[in-house]
Amino acid sequence: MQLIQYLKDRNESVSAFAARISEPQTTIRKIVYGQRQPSLPLAVKISEATEGATSPGELVINSSDAA
């Protein structure tokens, strides 16, 4: 599941999620909207915070999507 869908399903804002995992809101917002790729440790942290609903692999931006 993509992170944006996870947040929508749980009615959780980007800022609330960022605060919950102690990460900057701007960083999480860019990840949610596909503007940046998280580091591996952050991808794992997000996966753990979503209880596996969003896997680290789903947070990777495909080069064809980034164009």
PDB file of N, CA, C, O and CB in Angstrom:
ATOM      1  N   MET A   1       0.846  -1.173   0.000  1.00  0.00           N
ATOM      2  CA  MET A   1       0.000   0.000   0.000  1.00  0.00           C
ATOM      3  C   MET A   1       0.894   1.240   0.000  1.00  0.00           C
ATOM      4  O   MET A   1       1.874   1.309   0.741  1.00  0.00           O
ATOM      5  CB  MET A   1      -0.964  -0.004   1.222  1.00  0.00           C
ATOM      6  N   GLN A   2       0.552   2.196  -0.822  1.00  0.00           N
ATOM      7  CA  GLN A   2       1.312   3.435  -0.835  1.00  0.00           C
ATOM      8  C   GLN A   2       1.042   4.221   0.448  1.00  0.00           C
ATOM      9  O   GLN A   2      -0.033   4.124   1.039  1.00  0.00           O
ATOM     10  CB  GLN A   2       0.957   4.279  -2.079  1.00  0.00           C
ATOM     11  N   LEU A   3       2.029   4.992   0.857  1.00  0.00           N
ATOM     12  CA  LEU A   3       1.915   5.742   2.102  1.00  0.00           C
ATOM     13  C   LEU A   3       0.748   6.723   2.063  1.00  0.00           C
ATOM     14  O   LEU A   3       0.056   6.890   3.067  1.00  0.00           O
ATOM     15  CB  LEU A   3       3.210   6.487   2.385  1.00  0.00           C
ATOM     16  N   ILE A   4       0.521   7.362   0.944  1.00  0.00           N
ATOM     17  CA  ILE A   4      -0.588   8.310   0.847  1.00  0.00           C
ATOM     18  C   ILE A   4      -1.927   7.603   1.096  1.00  0.00           C
ATOM     19  O   ILE A   4      -2.812   8.157   1.748  1.00  0.00           O
ATOM     20  CB  ILE A   4      -0.592   8.994  -0.541  1.00  0.00           C
ATOM     21  N   GLN A   5      -2.070   6.385   0.579  1.00  0.00           N
ATOM     22  CA  GLN A   5      -3.308   5.630   0.795  1.00  0.00           C
ATOM     23  C   GLN A   5      -3.439   5.206   2.252  1.00  0.00           C
ATOM     24  O   GLN A   5      -4.532   5.247   2.816  1.00  0.00           O
ATOM     25  CB  GLN A   5      -3.353   4.395  -0.119  1.00  0.00           C
ATOM     26  N   TYR A   6      -2.340   4.802   2.857  1.00  0.00           N
ATOM     27  CA  TYR A   6      -2.340   4.449   4.271  1.00  0.00           C
ATOM     28  C   TYR A   6      -2.851   5.620   5.100  1.00  0.00           C
ATOM     29  O   TYR A   6      -3.713   5.447   5.962  1.00  0.00           O
ATOM     30  CB  TYR A   6      -0.927   4.036   4.732  1.00  0.00           C
ATOM     31  N   LEU A   7      -2.322   6.806   4.840  1.00  0.00           N
ATOM     32  CA  LEU A   7      -2.728   7.990   5.610  1.00  0.00           C
ATOM     33  C   LEU A   7      -4.196   8.330   5.374  1.00  0.00           C
ATOM     34  O   LEU A   7      -4.913   8.668   6.316  1.00  0.00           O
ATOM     35  CB  LEU A   7      -1.850   9.193   5.243  1.00  0.00           C
ATOM     36  N   LYS A   8      -4.650   8.243   4.122  1.00  0.00           N
ATOM     37  CA  LYS A   8      -6.059   8.524   3.810  1.00  0.00           C
ATOM     38  C   LYS A   8      -6.976   7.530   4.513  1.00  0.00           C
ATOM     39  O   LYS A   8      -7.988   7.920   5.096  1.00  0.00           O
ATOM     40  CB  LYS A   8      -6.299   8.477   2.287  1.00  0.00           C
ATOM     41  N   ASP A   9      -6.622   6.244   4.458  1.00  0.00           N
ATOM     42  CA  ASP A   9      -7.449   5.205   5.079  1.00  0.00           C
ATOM     43  C   ASP A   9      -7.591   5.408   6.580  1.00  0.00           C
ATOM     44  O   ASP A   9      -8.616   5.063   7.167  1.00  0.00           O
ATOM     45  CB  ASP A   9      -6.859   3.835   4.805  1.00  0.00           C
ATOM     46  N   ARG A  10      -6.570   5.963   7.188  1.00  0.00           N
ATOM     47  CA  ARG A  10      -6.587   6.166   8.641  1.00  0.00           C
ATOM     48  C   ARG A  10      -6.921   7.594   9.047  1.00  0.00           C
ATOM     49  O   ARG A  10      -6.896   7.945  10.227  1.00  0.00           O
ATOM     50  CB  ARG A  10      -5.255   5.787   9.222  1.00  0.00           C
ATOM     51  N   ASN A  11      -7.234   8.414   8.040  1.00  0.00           N
ATOM     52  CA  ASN A  11      -7.571   9.819   8.286  1.00  0.00           C
ATOM     53  C   ASN A  11      -6.483  10.502   9.126  1.00  0.00           C
ATOM     54  O   ASN A  11      -6.772  11.253  10.057  1.00  0.00           O
ATOM     55  CB  ASN A  11      -8.941   9.926   8.997  1.00  0.00           C
ATOM     56  N   GLU A  12      -5.231  10.218   8.770  1.00  0.00           N
ATOM     57  CA  GLU A  12      -4.083  10.787   9.479  1.00  0.00           C
ATOM     58  C   GLU A  12      -3.388  11.764   8.540  1.00  0.00           C
ATOM     59  O   GLU A  12      -3.116  11.435   7.386  1.00  0.00           O
ATOM     60  CB  GLU A  12      -3.092   9.668   9.966  1.00  0.00           C
ATOM     61  N   SER A  13      -3.105  12.943   9.026  1.00  0.00           N
ATOM     62  CA  SER A  13      -2.436  13.942   8.201  1.00  0.00           C
ATOM     63  C   SER A  13      -0.950  13.623   8.082  1.00  0.00           C
ATOM     64  O   SER A  13      -0.386  12.884   8.889  1.00  0.00           O
ATOM     65  CB  SER A  13      -2.638  15.351   8.785  1.00  0.00           C
ATOM     66  N   VAL A  14      -0.343  14.192   7.070  1.00  0.00           N
ATOM     67  CA  VAL A  14       1.095  14.036   6.881  1.00  0.00           C
ATOM     68  C   VAL A  14       1.831  14.584   8.094  1.00  0.00           C
ATOM     69  O   VAL A  14       2.776  13.966   8.585  1.00  0.00           O
ATOM     70  CB  VAL A  14       1.564  14.748   5.591  1.00  0.00           C
ATOM     71  N   SER A  15       1.400  15.738   8.573  1.00  0.00           N
ATOM     72  CA  SER A  15       2.078  16.349   9.726  1.00  0.00           C
ATOM     73  C   SER A  15       1.939  15.492  10.982  1.00  0.00           C
ATOM     74  O   SER A  15       2.888  15.385  11.759  1.00  0.00           O
ATOM     75  CB  SER A  15       1.514  17.749   9.992  1.00  0.00           C
ATOM     76  N   ALA A  16       0.779  14.883  11.191  1.00  0.00           N
ATOM     77  CA  ALA A  16       0.590  14.021  12.359  1.00  0.00           C
ATOM     78  C   ALA A  16       1.461  12.769  12.252  1.00  0.00           C
ATOM     79  O   ALA A  16       2.054  12.333  13.238  1.00  0.00           O
ATOM     80  CB  ALA A  16      -0.894  13.627  12.505  1.00  0.00           C
ATOM     81  N   PHE A  17       1.533  12.194  11.051  1.00  0.00           N
ATOM     82  CA  PHE A  17       2.364  11.015  10.860  1.00  0.00           C
ATOM     83  C   PHE A  17       3.829  11.358  11.071  1.00  0.00           C
ATOM     84  O   PHE A  17       4.558  10.615  11.728  1.00  0.00           O
ATOM     85  CB  PHE A  17       2.151  10.425   9.464  1.00  0.00           C
ATOM     86  N   ALA A  18       4.261  12.486  10.515  1.00  0.00           N
ATOM     87  CA  ALA A  18       5.652  12.922  10.680  1.00  0.00           C
ATOM     88  C   ALA A  18       5.988  13.101  12.153  1.00  0.00           C
ATOM     89  O   ALA A  18       7.053  12.679  12.605  1.00  0.00           O
ATOM     90  CB  ALA A  18       5.903  14.234   9.918  1.00  0.00           C
ATOM     91  N   ALA A  19       5.094  13.718  12.897  1.00  0.00           N
ATOM     92  CA  ALA A  19       5.316  13.916  14.330  1.00  0.00           C
ATOM     93  C   ALA A  19       5.365  12.573  15.053  1.00  0.00           C
ATOM     94  O   ALA A  19       6.173  12.378  15.962  1.00  0.00           O
ATOM     95  CB  ALA A  19       4.210  14.807  14.933  1.00  0.00           C
ATOM     96  N   ARG A  20       4.505  11.657  14.647  1.00  0.00           N
ATOM     97  CA  ARG A  20       4.445  10.344  15.298  1.00  0.00           C
ATOM     98  C   ARG A  20       5.750   9.566  15.128  1.00  0.00           C
ATOM     99  O   ARG A  20       6.151   8.818  16.019  1.00  0.00           O
ATOM    100  CB  ARG A  20       3.281   9.531  14.734  1.00  0.00           C
ATOM    101  N   ILE A  21       6.410   9.745  13.980  1.00  0.00           N
ATOM    102  CA  ILE A  21       7.658   9.008  13.768  1.00  0.00           C
ATOM    103  C   ILE A  21       8.891   9.899  13.977  1.00  0.00           C
ATOM    104  O   ILE A  21      10.015   9.492  13.682  1.00  0.00           O
ATOM    105  CB  ILE A  21       7.679   8.413  12.357  1.00  0.00           C
ATOM    106  N   SER A  22       8.674  11.093  14.479  1.00  0.00           N
ATOM    107  CA  SER A  22       9.763  12.037  14.799  1.00  0.00           C
ATOM    108  C   SER A  22      10.646  12.364  13.594  1.00  0.00           C
ATOM    109  O   SER A  22      11.874  12.319  13.668  1.00  0.00           O
ATOM    110  CB  SER A  22      10.627  11.466  15.911  1.00  0.00           C
ATOM    111  N   GLU A  23       9.985  12.694  12.488  1.00  0.00           N
ATOM    112  CA  GLU A  23      10.681  13.097  11.268  1.00  0.00           C
ATOM    113  C   GLU A  23      10.117  14.437  10.809  1.00  0.00           C
ATOM    114  O   GLU A  23       8.966  14.759  11.103  1.00  0.00           O
ATOM    115  CB  GLU A  23      10.537  12.015  10.148  1.00  0.00           C
ATOM    116  N   PRO A  24      10.923  15.221  10.086  1.00  0.00           N
ATOM    117  CA  PRO A  24      10.428  16.515   9.601  1.00  0.00           C
ATOM    118  C   PRO A  24       9.228  16.355   8.668  1.00  0.00           C
ATOM    119  O   PRO A  24       9.202  15.466   7.817  1.00  0.00           O
ATOM    120  CB  PRO A  24      11.544  17.266   8.880  1.00  0.00           C
ATOM    121  N   GLN A  25       8.254  17.215   8.838  1.00  0.00           N
ATOM    122  CA  GLN A  25       7.045  17.166   8.019  1.00  0.00           C
ATOM    123  C   GLN A  25       7.382  17.308   6.539  1.00  0.00           C
ATOM    124  O   GLN A  25       6.796  16.620   5.703  1.00  0.00           O
ATOM    125  CB  GLN A  25       6.065  18.266   8.444  1.00  0.00           C
ATOM    126  N   THR A  26       8.314  18.187   6.210  1.00  0.00           N
ATOM    127  CA  THR A  26       8.658  18.398   4.797  1.00  0.00           C
ATOM    128  C   THR A  26       9.233  17.124   4.174  1.00  0.00           C
ATOM    129  O   THR A  26       8.961  16.824   3.012  1.00  0.00           O
ATOM    130  CB  THR A  26       9.667  19.555   4.658  1.00  0.00           C
ATOM    131  N   THR A  27      10.007  16.394   4.926  1.00  0.00           N
ATOM    132  CA  THR A  27      10.581  15.143   4.423  1.00  0.00           C
ATOM    133  C   THR A  27       9.485  14.134   4.123  1.00  0.00           C
ATOM    134  O   THR A  27       9.464  13.526   3.052  1.00  0.00           O
ATOM    135  CB  THR A  27      11.577  14.556   5.437  1.00  0.00           C
ATOM    136  N   ILE A  28       8.578  13.959   5.070  1.00  0.00           N
ATOM    137  CA  ILE A  28       7.495  12.986   4.894  1.00  0.00           C
ATOM    138  C   ILE A  28       6.569  13.414   3.765  1.00  0.00           C
ATOM    139  O   ILE A  28       6.127  12.575   2.979  1.00  0.00           O
ATOM    140  CB  ILE A  28       6.695  12.819   6.201  1.00  0.00           C
ATOM    141  N   ARG A  29       6.270  14.703   3.671  1.00  0.00           N
ATOM    142  CA  ARG A  29       5.404  15.202   2.604  1.00  0.00           C
ATOM    143  C   ARG A  29       6.012  14.884   1.226  1.00  0.00           C
ATOM    144  O   ARG A  29       5.303  14.444   0.322  1.00  0.00           O
ATOM    145  CB  ARG A  29       5.182  16.731   2.760  1.00  0.00           C
ATOM    146  N   LYS A  30       7.305  15.105   1.074  1.00  0.00           N
ATOM    147  CA  LYS A  30       7.965  14.825  -0.204  1.00  0.00           C
ATOM    148  C   LYS A  30       7.936  13.333  -0.532  1.00  0.00           C
ATOM    149  O   LYS A  30       7.796  12.952  -1.694  1.00  0.00           O
ATOM    150  CB  LYS A  30       9.412  15.325  -0.175  1.00  0.00           C
ATOM    151  N   ILE A  31       8.068  12.503   0.482  1.00  0.00           N
ATOM    152  CA  ILE A  31       7.998  11.052   0.273  1.00  0.00           C
ATOM    153  C   ILE A  31       6.580  10.645  -0.122  1.00  0.00           C
ATOM    154  O   ILE A  31       6.390   9.860  -1.051  1.00  0.00           O
ATOM    155  CB  ILE A  31       8.439  10.291   1.551  1.00  0.00           C
ATOM    156  N   VAL A  32       5.589  11.181   0.583  1.00  0.00           N
ATOM    157  CA  VAL A  32       4.188  10.860   0.302  1.00  0.00           C
ATOM    158  C   VAL A  32       3.819  11.205  -1.137  1.00  0.00           C
ATOM    159  O   VAL A  32       3.121  10.440  -1.803  1.00  0.00           O
ATOM    160  CB  VAL A  32       3.267  11.606   1.271  1.00  0.00           C
ATOM    161  N   TYR A  33       4.286  12.348  -1.614  1.00  0.00           N
ATOM    162  CA  TYR A  33       3.918  12.804  -2.954  1.00  0.00           C
ATOM    163  C   TYR A  33       4.939  12.437  -4.029  1.00  0.00           C
ATOM    164  O   TYR A  33       4.886  12.965  -5.139  1.00  0.00           O
ATOM    165  CB  TYR A  33       3.729  14.289  -2.941  1.00  0.00           C
ATOM    166  N   GLY A  34       5.875  11.530  -3.704  1.00  0.00           N
ATOM    167  CA  GLY A  34       6.798  11.003  -4.688  1.00  0.00           C
ATOM    168  C   GLY A  34       7.859  11.968  -5.172  1.00  0.00           C
ATOM    169  O   GLY A  34       8.405  11.800  -6.262  1.00  0.00           O
ATOM    170  N   GLN A  35       8.155  12.973  -4.373  1.00  0.00           N
ATOM    171  CA  GLN A  35       9.162  13.959  -4.756  1.00  0.00           C
ATOM    172  C   GLN A  35      10.554  13.580  -4.278  1.00  0.00           C
ATOM    173  O   GLN A  35      11.552  14.140  -4.732  1.00  0.00           O
ATOM    174  CB  GLN A  35       8.792  15.316  -4.211  1.00  0.00           C
ATOM    175  N   ARG A  36      10.611  12.644  -3.377  1.00  0.00           N
ATOM    176  CA  ARG A  36      11.916  12.145  -2.933  1.00  0.00           C
ATOM    177  C   ARG A  36      11.761  10.722  -2.437  1.00  0.00           C
ATOM    178  O   ARG A  36      10.669  10.265  -2.097  1.00  0.00           O
ATOM    179  CB  ARG A  36      12.517  13.049  -1.823  1.00  0.00           C
ATOM    180  N   GLN A  37      12.871  10.055  -2.410  1.00  0.00           N
ATOM    181  CA  GLN A  37      12.926   8.674  -1.955  1.00  0.00           C
ATOM    182  C   GLN A  37      13.539   8.665  -0.557  1.00  0.00           C
ATOM    183  O   GLN A  37      14.526   9.362  -0.319  1.00  0.00           O
ATOM    184  CB  GLN A  37      13.747   7.778  -2.946  1.00  0.00           C
ATOM    185  N   PRO A  38      12.988   7.905   0.356  1.00  0.00           N
ATOM    186  CA  PRO A  38      13.578   7.853   1.693  1.00  0.00           C
ATOM    187  C   PRO A  38      14.863   7.033   1.709  1.00  0.00           C
ATOM    188  O   PRO A  38      15.081   6.172   0.856  1.00  0.00           O
ATOM    189  CB  PRO A  38      12.579   7.272   2.687  1.00  0.00           C
ATOM    190  N   SER A  39      15.689   7.312   2.677  1.00  0.00           N
ATOM    191  CA  SER A  39      16.843   6.450   2.908  1.00  0.00           C
ATOM    192  C   SER A  39      16.317   5.092   3.356  1.00  0.00           C
ATOM    193  O   SER A  39      15.163   4.971   3.766  1.00  0.00           O
ATOM    194  CB  SER A  39      17.825   7.065   3.976  1.00  0.00           C
ATOM    195  N   LEU A  40      17.159   4.084   3.276  1.00  0.00           N
ATOM    196  CA  LEU A  40      16.728   2.750   3.712  1.00  0.00           C
ATOM    197  C   LEU A  40      16.296   2.747   5.176  1.00  0.00           C
ATOM    198  O   LEU A  40      15.254   2.170   5.489  1.00  0.00           O
ATOM    199  CB  LEU A  40      17.853   1.736   3.504  1.00  0.00           C
ATOM    200  N   PRO A  41      17.055   3.370   6.093  1.00  0.00           N
ATOM    201  CA  PRO A  41      16.598   3.382   7.489  1.00  0.00           C
ATOM    202  C   PRO A  41      15.243   4.071   7.668  1.00  0.00           C
ATOM    203  O   PRO A  41      14.423   3.630   8.473  1.00  0.00           O
ATOM    204  CB  PRO A  41      17.632   4.072   8.360  1.00  0.00           C
ATOM    205  N   LEU A  42      15.008   5.154   6.915  1.00  0.00           N
ATOM    206  CA  LEU A  42      13.716   5.848   7.030  1.00  0.00           C
ATOM    207  C   LEU A  42      12.606   5.002   6.422  1.00  0.00           C
ATOM    208  O   LEU A  42      11.500   4.968   6.960  1.00  0.00           O
ATOM    209  CB  LEU A  42      13.772   7.231   6.338  1.00  0.00           C
ATOM    210  N   ALA A  43      12.875   4.321   5.316  1.00  0.00           N
ATOM    211  CA  ALA A  43      11.869   3.447   4.710  1.00  0.00           C
ATOM    212  C   ALA A  43      11.459   2.339   5.684  1.00  0.00           C
ATOM    213  O   ALA A  43      10.279   2.009   5.797  1.00  0.00           O
ATOM    214  CB  ALA A  43      12.408   2.833   3.398  1.00  0.00           C
ATOM    215  N   VAL A  44      12.430   1.777   6.377  1.00  0.00           N
ATOM    216  CA  VAL A  44      12.149   0.741   7.375  1.00  0.00           C
ATOM    217  C   VAL A  44      11.337   1.339   8.528  1.00  0.00           C
ATOM    218  O   VAL A  44      10.393   0.716   9.012  1.00  0.00           O
ATOM    219  CB  VAL A  44      13.471   0.113   7.907  1.00  0.00           C
ATOM    220  N   LYS A  45      11.701   2.532   8.959  1.00  0.00           N
ATOM    221  CA  LYS A  45      10.984   3.210  10.053  1.00  0.00           C
ATOM    222  C   LYS A  45       9.527   3.458   9.669  1.00  0.00           C
ATOM    223  O   LYS A  45       8.625   3.254  10.482  1.00  0.00           O
ATOM    224  CB  LYS A  45      11.675   4.551  10.408  1.00  0.00           C
ATOM    225  N   ILE A  46       9.298   3.898   8.427  1.00  0.00           N
ATOM    226  CA  ILE A  46       7.932   4.126   7.958  1.00  0.00           C
ATOM    227  C   ILE A  46       7.173   2.806   7.899  1.00  0.00           C
ATOM    228  O   ILE A  46       6.013   2.741   8.304  1.00  0.00           O
ATOM    229  CB  ILE A  46       7.935   4.808   6.573  1.00  0.00           C
ATOM    230  N   SER A  47       7.815   1.759   7.400  1.00  0.00           N
ATOM    231  CA  SER A  47       7.168   0.449   7.342  1.00  0.00           C
ATOM    232  C   SER A  47       6.775  -0.041   8.727  1.00  0.00           C
ATOM    233  O   SER A  47       5.679  -0.568   8.921  1.00  0.00           O
ATOM    234  CB  SER A  47       8.088  -0.566   6.675  1.00  0.00           C
ATOM    235  N   GLU A  48       7.665   0.133   9.677  1.00  0.00           N
ATOM    236  CA  GLU A  48       7.358  -0.270  11.057  1.00  0.00           C
ATOM    237  C   GLU A  48       6.221   0.568  11.637  1.00  0.00           C
ATOM    238  O   GLU A  48       5.360   0.043  12.344  1.00  0.00           O
ATOM    239  CB  GLU A  48       8.609  -0.140  11.943  1.00  0.00           C
ATOM    240  N   ALA A  49       6.215   1.867  11.341  1.00  0.00           N
ATOM    241  CA  ALA A  49       5.161   2.753  11.868  1.00  0.00           C
ATOM    242  C   ALA A  49       3.795   2.427  11.267  1.00  0.00           C
ATOM    243  O   ALA A  49       2.763   2.664  11.894  1.00  0.00           O
ATOM    244  CB  ALA A  49       5.510   4.220  11.586  1.00  0.00           C
ATOM    245  N   THR A  50       3.795   1.884  10.055  1.00  0.00           N
ATOM    246  CA  THR A  50       2.533   1.504   9.415  1.00  0.00           C
ATOM    247  C   THR A  50       2.207   0.036   9.654  1.00  0.00           C
ATOM    248  O   THR A  50       1.285  -0.508   9.046  1.00  0.00           O
ATOM    249  CB  THR A  50       2.593   1.785   7.915  1.00  0.00           C
ATOM    250  N   GLU A  51       2.962  -0.599  10.536  1.00  0.00           N
ATOM    251  CA  GLU A  51       2.794  -2.008  10.863  1.00  0.00           C
ATOM    252  C   GLU A  51       2.838  -2.887   9.612  1.00  0.00           C
ATOM    253  O   GLU A  51       2.088  -3.854   9.479  1.00  0.00           O
ATOM    254  CB  GLU A  51       1.479  -2.218  11.603  1.00  0.00           C
ATOM    255  N   GLY A  52       3.741  -2.520   8.703  1.00  0.00           N
ATOM    256  CA  GLY A  52       3.935  -3.311   7.500  1.00  0.00           C
ATOM    257  C   GLY A  52       2.962  -3.027   6.371  1.00  0.00           C
ATOM    258  O   GLY A  52       3.077  -3.614   5.296  1.00  0.00           O
ATOM    259  N   ALA A  53       2.003  -2.134   6.598  1.00  0.00           N
ATOM    260  CA  ALA A  53       1.030  -1.828   5.544  1.00  0.00           C
ATOM    261  C   ALA A  53       1.716  -1.190   4.337  1.00  0.00           C
ATOM    262  O   ALA A  53       1.298  -1.392   3.196  1.00  0.00           O
ATOM    263  CB  ALA A  53      -0.070  -0.893   6.083  1.00  0.00           C
ATOM    264  N   THR A  54       2.760  -0.428   4.596  1.00  0.00           N
ATOM    265  CA  THR A  54       3.579   0.165   3.533  1.00  0.00           C
ATOM    266  C   THR A  54       4.966  -0.432   3.650  1.00  0.00           C
ATOM    267  O   THR A  54       5.656  -0.227   4.649  1.00  0.00           O
ATOM    268  CB  THR A  54       3.623   1.738   3.632  1.00  0.00           C
ATOM    269  N   SER A  55       5.373  -1.166   2.635  1.00  0.00           N
ATOM    270  CA  SER A  55       6.684  -1.810   2.682  1.00  0.00           C
ATOM    271  C   SER A  55       7.759  -0.850   2.177  1.00  0.00           C
ATOM    272  O   SER A  55       7.458   0.079   1.427  1.00  0.00           O
ATOM    273  CB  SER A  55       6.684  -3.110   1.845  1.00  0.00           C
ATOM    274  N   PRO A  56       9.006  -1.067   2.582  1.00  0.00           N
ATOM    275  CA  PRO A  56      10.091  -0.214   2.078  1.00  0.00           C
ATOM    276  C   PRO A  56      10.144  -0.194   0.547  1.00  0.00           C
ATOM    277  O   PRO A  56      10.448   0.844  -0.041  1.00  0.00           O
ATOM    278  CB  PRO A  56      11.433  -0.693   2.632  1.00  0.00           C
ATOM    279  N   GLY A  57       9.859  -1.303  -0.093  1.00  0.00           N
ATOM    280  CA  GLY A  57       9.877  -1.364  -1.547  1.00  0.00           C
ATOM    281  C   GLY A  57       8.846  -0.459  -2.202  1.00  0.00           C
ATOM    282  O   GLY A  57       9.065   0.037  -3.307  1.00  0.00           O
ATOM    283  N   GLU A  58       7.735  -0.243  -1.534  1.00  0.00           N
ATOM    284  CA  GLU A  58       6.689   0.625  -2.084  1.00  0.00           C
ATOM    285  C   GLU A  58       7.057   2.102  -1.991  1.00  0.00           C
ATOM    286  O   GLU A  58       6.413   2.944  -2.617  1.00  0.00           O
ATOM    287  CB  GLU A  58       5.375   0.380  -1.359  1.00  0.00           C
ATOM    288  N   LEU A  59       8.077   2.416  -1.220  1.00  0.00           N
ATOM    289  CA  LEU A  59       8.492   3.801  -1.072  1.00  0.00           C
ATOM    290  C   LEU A  59       9.575   4.197  -2.079  1.00  0.00           C
ATOM    291  O   LEU A  59       9.959   5.364  -2.164  1.00  0.00           O
ATOM    292  CB  LEU A  59       8.990   4.036   0.335  1.00  0.00           C
ATOM    293  N   VAL A  60      10.063   3.213  -2.840  1.00  0.00           N
ATOM    294  CA  VAL A  60      11.105   3.468  -3.832  1.00  0.00           C
ATOM    295  C   VAL A  60      10.459   4.076  -5.072  1.00  0.00           C
ATOM    296  O   VAL A  60       9.433   3.599  -5.556  1.00  0.00           O
ATOM    297  CB  VAL A  60      11.878   2.159  -4.191  1.00  0.00           C
ATOM    298  N   ILE A  61      11.076   5.124  -5.566  1.00  0.00           N
ATOM    299  CA  ILE A  61      10.588   5.787  -6.775  1.00  0.00           C
ATOM    300  C   ILE A  61      11.226   5.110  -7.981  1.00  0.00           C
ATOM    301  O   ILE A  61      12.451   5.050  -8.091  1.00  0.00           O
ATOM    302  CB  ILE A  61      10.909   7.322  -6.757  1.00  0.00           C
ATOM    303  N   ASN A  62      10.404   4.607  -8.873  1.00  0.00           N
ATOM    304  CA  ASN A  62      10.911   4.012 -10.115  1.00  0.00           C
ATOM    305  C   ASN A  62      11.424   5.113 -11.016  1.00  0.00           C
ATOM    306  O   ASN A  62      10.830   6.190 -11.074  1.00  0.00           O
ATOM    307  CB  ASN A  62       9.811   3.184 -10.836  1.00  0.00           C
ATOM    308  N   SER A  63      12.509   4.868 -11.716  1.00  0.00           N
ATOM    309  CA  SER A  63      13.081   5.890 -12.582  1.00  0.00           C
ATOM    310  C   SER A  63      12.085   6.317 -13.666  1.00  0.00           C
ATOM    311  O   SER A  63      12.108   7.473 -14.089  1.00  0.00           O
ATOM    312  CB  SER A  63      14.375   5.375 -13.225  1.00  0.00           C
ATOM    313  N   SER A  64      11.235   5.436 -14.111  1.00  0.00           N
ATOM    314  CA  SER A  64      10.233   5.792 -15.126  1.00  0.00           C
ATOM    315  C   SER A  64       9.148   6.689 -14.550  1.00  0.00           C
ATOM    316  O   SER A  64       8.539   7.460 -15.292  1.00  0.00           O
ATOM    317  CB  SER A  64       9.602   4.533 -15.715  1.00  0.00           C
ATOM    318  N   ASP A  65       8.889   6.609 -13.248  1.00  0.00           N
ATOM    319  CA  ASP A  65       7.898   7.457 -12.599  1.00  0.00           C
ATOM    320  C   ASP A  65       8.444   8.845 -12.307  1.00  0.00           C
ATOM    321  O   ASP A  65       7.676   9.801 -12.209  1.00  0.00           O
ATOM    322  CB  ASP A  65       7.420   6.812 -11.316  1.00  0.00           C
ATOM    323  N   ALA A  66       9.733   8.967 -12.169  1.00  0.00           N
ATOM    324  CA  ALA A  66      10.343  10.222 -11.763  1.00  0.00           C
ATOM    325  C   ALA A  66      10.444  11.226 -12.905  1.00  0.00           C
ATOM    326  O   ALA A  66      10.745  12.395 -12.666  1.00  0.00           O
ATOM    327  CB  ALA A  66      11.706   9.963 -11.198  1.00  0.00           C
ATOM    328  N   ALA A  67      10.203  10.801 -14.120  1.00  0.00           N
ATOM    329  CA  ALA A  67      10.356  11.690 -15.274  1.00  0.00           C
ATOM    330  C   ALA A  67       9.283  12.729 -15.373  1.00  0.00           C
ATOM    331  O   ALA A  67       9.293  13.541 -16.298  1.00  0.00           O
ATOM    332  CB  ALA A  67      10.376  10.902 -16.524  1.00  0.00           C
TER     333      ALA A  67
END
